[in-house]
Amino acid sequence: ANFYGNTTFSRSPVFSNGIELGSKDVLGDGWNPKGGRNAVVWWNQVGSGSLKYWMEQKSDRRLKENITDTAVKALDKINRLRMVAFDFIENKKHEEIGLIA
C-alpha cells in the first residue's frame, strides 16, 4: 500500500517486511496498551542512511523477573553524552535539549 499525506490507523499497524520512510520523522507518543507510560520516541535523520533497531515497550517492572544490579557503570557512559540546544533549519523550531548523532 502507498500512503500519501496523513494516514490514521484505528488499530496499530503491523509491518512484516520493514518500513521505508522518505525524508520524514518517526514519532511516538509513549502510549502503552498494556498500561503505564513509556518514553517518547523521536527520530529525525538528515541525509541518507538506515536505522536498524528493535524497539519494544518492555520497561515495566511487572513484565520482568530475575532483576539484579549490574556491574556496568552506565553513569560513566551517560556523562560522556554531549547535550545540546539547537534550532531545526526547516521550521526554526527550537529544542532546548537534545543529542546530535
C-alpha positions in Angstrom: 0.0 0.0 0.0 1.1 3.6 -0.6 0.0 6.3 1.7 0.4 10.0 0.7 -0.3 12.8 3.2 -1.5 12.0 6.7 -2.7 8.5 7.4 -4.5 7.4 10.5 -4.9 3.8 11.7 -7.7 2.9 14.1 -5.5 0.0 15.3 -1.7 -0.3 15.5 -0.4 -1.4 12.1 1.9 -4.4 11.8 4.6 -4.3 9.2 6.2 -7.7 8.5 8.8 -6.6 6.0 10.1 -3.3 7.3 9.1 0.3 6.9 10.6 2.8 4.5 10.1 6.5 5.0 11.2 9.2 2.7 12.6 12.3 4.4 10.1 12.3 7.3 10.3 11.9 11.0 9.4 8.9 13.1 7.4 9.9 16.2 5.8 8.0 19.0 3.7 9.2 21.9 4.8 6.7 24.5 1.4 5.1 24.8 1.4 1.5 26.0 -1.8 -0.5 25.5 -0.9 -2.8 28.5 -0.9 0.2 30.8 1.7 2.6 32.0 3.7 5.1 30.0 7.0 4.9 28.2 9.4 7.5 26.9 8.6 9.4 23.8 10.2 8.2 20.6 11.6 10.8 18.2 13.9 10.1 15.3 15.0 12.7 12.8 17.6 11.7 10.3 19.3 14.2 8.0 20.9 12.7 4.9 20.9 9.1 3.8 21.3 6.0 5.9 19.3 3.4 7.7 18.1 2.7 11.2 18.1 -1.0 12.2 16.9 -1.3 15.7 14.2 -3.3 17.5 12.1 -1.2 19.9 9.8 -2.7 22.4 7.8 -1.3 25.3 9.1 -3.6 28.0 10.3 -1.1 30.6 7.6 -2.1 33.1 8.9 -3.9 36.1 5.8 -6.1 36.1 6.9 -7.7 32.8 10.3 -8.8 34.1 11.8 -11.3 36.6 15.3 -12.0 38.0 16.1 -8.3 38.3 19.5 -7.8 39.8 22.0 -4.9 39.9 24.5 -4.9 37.0 28.3 -4.4 37.1 28.1 -2.0 34.2 28.9 1.6 35.2 26.4 3.2 32.9 26.7 6.7 34.6 30.2 7.0 33.0 28.7 6.4 29.6 25.8 8.8 30.2 28.2 11.5 31.4 30.1 11.3 28.1 26.9 12.3 26.1 27.0 15.9 24.9 23.7 17.5 25.5 22.9 20.5 23.2 20.2 23.1 22.4 19.5 23.7 18.7 17.1 25.1 16.1 15.8 23.0 13.2 16.7 24.5 9.9 13.4 23.7 8.1 10.8 25.0 10.6 13.1 27.1 13.0 11.6 25.0 15.9 13.9 25.3 19.0 14.8 22.3 21.0 16.1 23.1 24.5 17.8 19.7 25.0 18.9 17.0 22.5 21.7 14.9 21.1 23.4 15.1 17.8 24.1 11.8 16.0 
